[in-house]
Amino acid sequence: MTNKYPLNTRQVCFFIIAFLPITKIFSLPSLIANISREDMWLSILISLVLDFITLIPIIIACKNARKGFIELLEDTVGKKISKLILFLYLIYFIFKAIIPINEQKDYVDYTLYTLRPSYAYFLPFFVLAFYICFKRLQVLGRISDILWIVSINGLITLFVLSISNADFSAILPIGASGISKILSGTYNALSWFGDSVFIMFFIGEFKFEKRSTIKILLSFLLGALFVLLFMIIFYSIFTSIAFRQRFALTEISKYTTVISNLGRFDYIGIIMVLFSNVFALCLPMYFCSKIIDHLFNIKKQWISPTISVCIQLIIMLTLSEYFVSVQNFIINYVGVYFIFLANVLPIIISLLSLKEKTYEIEKG
């Protein structure tokens, strides 16, 4: 493998900060509030801890790898099993993209264009997604270099405008909903989490430098803190009616005094979050296209992005009227698949790759 890497540690850290928290602040808060109510933040905390635990062996694999993830997978389990695993991840990324893309479409249609919602407002997103999928891995690093500051400023703007309306005693007493409700909320949130998988596909794609481990982990913790704070503030504002606020992003800050006097000043933060989220929604399709390239040995660069993007476009156009049913199916029945592909299997693959490296050293 050459010493020229498509990414560096800084870009991986910015990638985590820019994209991983953003997709979790649209319809997820109201969904979890309907299940675990004042303990919704505990449900989210468990999900974040699971992803953090998964990230640790992945970082160890990044530190020791001298090959890309797919090459490492082939060396560890063989080409046939590696293709089966990659096919499972292809299905995983297809499912992972469905809910965020469709909730973003609904947000644009019913929040920003309330009078005449139309598919035409959202179709340009798929043009951008095709362009992103068409590019090499370097493009994610360059976008991350810019958008991390956009995401942070957008979230901080919403926090500053919202916190004065929050009654933090609303989340007390802690654990009042019971462990079953808390775990049920965690299970229902699985399709929005599992983001450590993205970092697993970065194995061997960036030079692991001194203190890279602590930088990546701190970046994840910063993103996790933003998500957790958003959930706490959201429930502290709406309390028992939180489950009715479908799009938390718009609702969380609109009752502040500054907005009453100056107008929807919070749209500055909302637009920044939406801008970053447009690119975050492209990530599952991007990795889908790369997996399709490898599985079917496609030479023409435009074919796999077309397939990846068209799958989501067709799902949106044909199943839009049944989106609630589709979402319920993914949440209720695909959760086990999500946790196996996003948490269990990455840990196993990372540990196996570490064992393979130890064997090579001993053999050498």
C-alpha positions in Angstrom: 0.0 0.0 0.0 1.3 3.5 -0.9 2.1 6.1 1.7 -0.3 8.5 0.0 -3.6 8.3 1.9 -6.9 9.9 0.7 -7.7 11.1 4.3 -5.9 12.3 7.4 -6.7 12.2 11.0 -8.0 15.7 11.1 -10.5 15.0 8.4 -11.7 11.9 10.1 -12.3 13.9 13.3 -14.1 16.6 11.4 -16.2 14.0 9.5 -17.4 12.7 12.9 -18.3 16.1 14.2 -19.8 17.4 11.0 -22.1 14.6 10.0 -22.8 12.0 12.7 -24.8 14.2 15.1 -26.9 16.0 12.4 -29.2 13.2 11.2 -30.4 12.5 14.8 -32.2 15.7 15.4 -35.2 15.7 13.0 -37.9 13.1 13.8 -35.9 10.9 16.2 -36.6 13.0 19.4 -40.4 12.9 19.0 -40.2 9.1 18.3 -38.2 8.3 21.4 -40.2 10.8 23.6 -43.3 8.7 22.7 -41.6 5.6 24.2 -39.4 6.5 27.1 -40.7 10.1 27.8 -38.5 11.9 30.3 -35.9 9.2 30.1 -35.5 9.6 26.3 -32.0 10.9 26.9 -31.1 7.7 28.6 -32.3 5.7 25.6 -30.1 7.9 23.4 -27.2 7.6 25.9 -27.2 3.8 25.7 -27.1 4.0 21.8 -24.2 6.4 22.0 -22.3 4.2 24.5 -22.8 1.2 22.2 -21.3 3.1 19.2 -18.5 4.3 21.4 -17.7 0.8 22.5 -17.8 -0.3 18.9 -15.5 2.5 17.8 -12.6 1.5 20.2 -11.6 -1.8 18.4 -12.2 -0.1 15.0 -9.6 2.6 16.0 -7.2 -0.2 17.1 -7.7 -1.8 13.7 -7.0 1.6 12.0 -3.8 1.9 14.0 -2.5 -1.5 13.0 -3.8 -1.7 9.4 -1.6 -1.4 6.4 -4.4 -2.2 3.9 -7.8 -0.9 3.2 -10.8 -2.3 4.9 -11.9 -4.5 2.0 -8.4 -5.9 1.5 -8.1 -6.5 5.3 -11.4 -8.3 5.3 -10.3 -10.6 2.5 -7.1 -11.4 4.2 -8.9 -12.1 7.5 -11.9 -14.2 6.4 -11.2 -15.0 2.7 -12.7 -13.6 -0.5 -16.0 -15.6 -0.5 -17.0 -14.7 3.0 -15.8 -11.1 2.6 -18.1 -10.7 -0.4 -21.0 -12.1 1.7 -20.2 -9.6 4.5 -20.0 -6.7 2.0 -23.3 -7.8 0.5 -24.8 -7.6 4.0 -23.4 -4.1 4.4 -24.9 -3.2 1.1 -28.3 -4.1 2.4 -27.5 -2.3 5.7 -26.7 1.0 4.0 -29.8 0.8 1.8 -32.0 0.4 4.9 -30.0 3.0 6.8 -30.6 5.7 4.2 -34.4 5.2 3.9 -35.7 6.9 7.0 -33.3 9.9 7.2 -33.8 10.7 3.5 -37.6 10.5 3.7 -37.9 12.4 6.9 -35.7 15.1 5.4 -38.1 15.2 2.3 -41.1 15.5 4.6 -39.3 18.3 6.6 -38.7 20.3 3.4 -42.2 19.7 2.1 -44.2 20.4 5.2 -42.0 22.9 7.1 -40.3 25.0 4.5 -42.9 24.7 1.8 -46.2 24.4 3.7 -48.6 25.6 1.0 -47.7 23.4 -2.0 -45.4 20.5 -1.1 -43.9 18.8 -4.1 -41.4 16.2 -5.0 -39.7 18.8 -7.2 -38.3 20.6 -4.1 -36.3 17.5 -3.1 -35.3 16.0 -6.3 -32.1 18.1 -6.7 -30.8 16.3 -3.6 -30.4 13.2 -5.6 -28.3 15.0 -8.2 -26.0 16.1 -5.5 -25.9 12.5 -4.1 -25.0 11.2 -7.5 -22.1 13.7 -7.7 -20.8 12.8 -4.2 -21.0 9.1 -4.9 -19.2 9.6 -8.2 -16.2 11.1 -6.4 -13.2 9.5 -4.6 -12.8 9.3 -0.8 -10.9 12.5 -0.7 -14.1 14.4 -1.3 -15.5 13.4 2.1 -12.4 14.7 3.7 -12.5 18.1 1.9 -16.2 18.5 2.7 -15.6 17.6 6.4 -12.9 20.3 6.5 -15.6 22.9 5.7 -18.8 21.6 7.2 -17.7 20.7 10.7 -17.8 24.4 11.7 -21.2 24.9 9.9 -22.7 22.0 11.9 -21.3 23.2 15.2 -22.4 26.8 14.7 -25.9 25.6 13.6 -26.3 23.5 16.7 -24.9 26.1 19.1 -27.2 28.7 17.6 -30.2 26.5 18.3 -29.0 25.7 21.8 -28.5 29.4 22.7 -32.0 30.3 21.4 -33.7 27.4 23.1 -32.1 26.9 26.5 -34.0 29.8 28.2 -37.3 28.0 27.6 -36.1 24.7 29.0 -37.2 23.3 32.4 -34.5 20.8 33.2 -36.5 19.4 36.2 -38.8 17.8 33.6 -36.3 15.0 33.1 -36.5 14.0 36.8 -36.8 11.6 38.4 -34.2 9.7 36.3 -35.4 6.2 35.3 -39.0 6.9 36.0 -40.2 5.2 32.8 -38.6 1.9 33.8 -35.8 -0.1 32.1 -38.1 -1.8 29.6 -39.2 1.6 28.2 -35.7 2.9 28.1 -34.3 -0.2 26.3 -37.3 -0.1 23.9 -36.4 3.5 23.0 -32.8 2.4 22.4 -34.0 -0.4 20.1 -36.3 1.9 18.1 -33.4 4.3 17.6 -31.0 1.8 16.1 -31.5 2.8 12.5 -30.3 6.4 13.4 -27.1 5.1 15.1 -24.4 2.6 14.2 -22.2 5.4 12.8 -19.0 3.6 13.8 -19.5 1.6 10.6 -18.4 4.6 8.6 -15.1 4.8 10.4 -14.6 1.0 9.8 -14.6 1.7 6.1 -11.9 4.3 6.7 -9.5 1.5 7.9 -6.3 1.9 6.0 -7.5 5.1 4.3 -5.7 7.6 6.6 -2.3 7.8 8.2 -2.6 6.9 11.9 -0.5 9.6 13.6 0.5 10.2 17.2 -2.5 10.8 19.4 -4.9 9.9 16.6 -6.8 7.6 19.0 -7.6 10.3 21.6 -8.4 12.8 18.8 -11.0 10.5 17.2 -12.5 9.5 20.5 -12.8 13.1 21.7 -14.4 14.0 18.4 -17.0 11.3 18.8 -17.7 12.4 22.4 -18.2 16.0 21.3 -20.7 14.9 18.7 -22.4 12.6 21.3 -22.6 15.6 23.7 -24.4 17.7 21.1 -26.9 14.9 20.5 -27.5 14.3 24.2 -27.9 18.0 24.9 -30.4 18.4 22.1 -32.5 15.5 23.5 -32.5 16.9 27.0 -33.3 20.5 25.9 -36.0 19.2 23.6 -37.9 17.3 26.3 -37.3 20.0 28.9 -39.1 22.4 26.6 -42.1 20.3 25.5 -42.3 17.7 28.4 -45.5 15.7 28.1 -46.3 16.9 24.5 -42.8 16.3 23.2 -44.0 13.3 21.2 -46.3 15.5 19.1 -43.5 17.7 17.9 -42.6 15.7 14.8 -39.7 17.9 13.6 -37.7 18.9 16.7 -35.3 20.9 14.7 -37.9 23.6 13.9 -39.8 23.4 17.1 -37.1 23.6 19.7 -36.3 27.3 19.4 -39.3 29.0 18.0 -40.8 30.0 21.3 -37.9 32.0 22.5 -38.3 35.8 23.3 -35.7 36.9 20.8 -37.7 35.3 18.0 -40.9 36.9 19.2 -39.3 40.3 18.9 -37.1 39.9 15.8 -38.7 37.1 13.8 -37.5 33.6 13.0 -33.8 34.3 13.8 -33.4 30.6 14.5 -33.6 29.9 10.8 -30.0 30.8 10.6 -29.1 27.8 12.7 -31.7 25.6 11.0 -30.3 26.4 7.5 -26.7 25.6 8.7 -27.9 22.2 10.1 -29.9 21.5 6.9 -26.9 22.3 4.7 -24.7 19.9 6.6 -27.4 17.3 6.7 -27.7 17.3 2.9 -24.2 15.8 2.7 -24.7 13.5 5.7 -27.7 11.9 3.9 -25.4 11.0 1.0 -23.1 8.9 3.1 -25.0 5.6 3.1 -25.4 5.9 -0.7 -21.7 6.7 -1.1 -20.7 3.5 0.7 -23.3 1.6 -1.2 -21.8 2.6 -4.5 -18.3 1.6 -3.4 -19.5 -1.8 -2.3 -21.4 -2.3 -5.6 -18.2 -1.5 -7.4 -16.2 -4.1 -5.6 -18.9 -6.9 -5.5 -19.6 -6.7 -9.2 -16.3 -5.5 -10.5 -17.8 -2.5 -12.2 -15.3 -0.5 -14.3 -17.5 2.5 -15.4 -17.6 5.0 -12.6 -21.1 6.2 -13.2 -22.9 2.9 -12.9 -22.7 2.2 -9.2 -23.6 5.8 -8.1 -26.6 5.5 -10.5 -27.7 2.2 -8.9 -27.2 3.5 -5.4 -29.1 6.7 -5.9 -31.9 5.3 -8.0 -32.7 2.7 -5.3 -33.4 5.5 -2.8 -35.2 7.6 -5.4 -37.5 4.7 -6.4 -38.2 4.0 -2.7 -39.1 7.6 -2.1 -41.3 7.9 -5.2 -43.2 4.6 -4.9 -43.5 4.2 -1.2 -44.0 7.8 -0.1 -47.7 7.2 0.8 -46.7 4.2 2.9 -43.7 5.8 4.6 -45.2 5.3 8.1 -45.5 1.6 7.4 -42.0 1.4 5.9 -40.6 3.3 8.9 -42.4 1.0 11.4 -41.1 -2.1 9.6 -37.5 -0.8 9.7 -37.8 0.2 13.4 -39.6 -2.8 14.6 -38.2 -5.7 12.6 -34.8 -4.6 11.2 -33.3 -3.5 14.5 -31.6 -6.9 15.1 -30.0 -6.6 11.7 -28.8 -3.1 12.5 -27.2 -3.9 15.8 -25.4 -7.0 14.4 -24.0 -5.2 11.3 -23.3 -1.9 13.1 -22.0 -3.1 16.5 -21.3 -6.8 16.8 -19.7 -7.5 13.4 -17.4 -4.5 13.4 -16.0 -5.5 16.7 -15.5 -9.1 15.5 -13.8 -8.0 12.2 -11.6 -5.5 14.0 -10.4 -8.1 16.6 -9.9 -10.7 13.8 -7.8 -8.3 11.8 -5.7 -7.6 14.9 -5.2 -11.3 15.4 -4.2 -11.7 11.7 -1.6 -9.0 12.1 -0.2 -10.6 15.3 0.1 -13.9 13.3 1.9 -12.2 10.5 4.4 -10.7 12.9 5.1 -14.0 14.6 5.4 -15.8 11.2 7.8 -13.1 10.0 
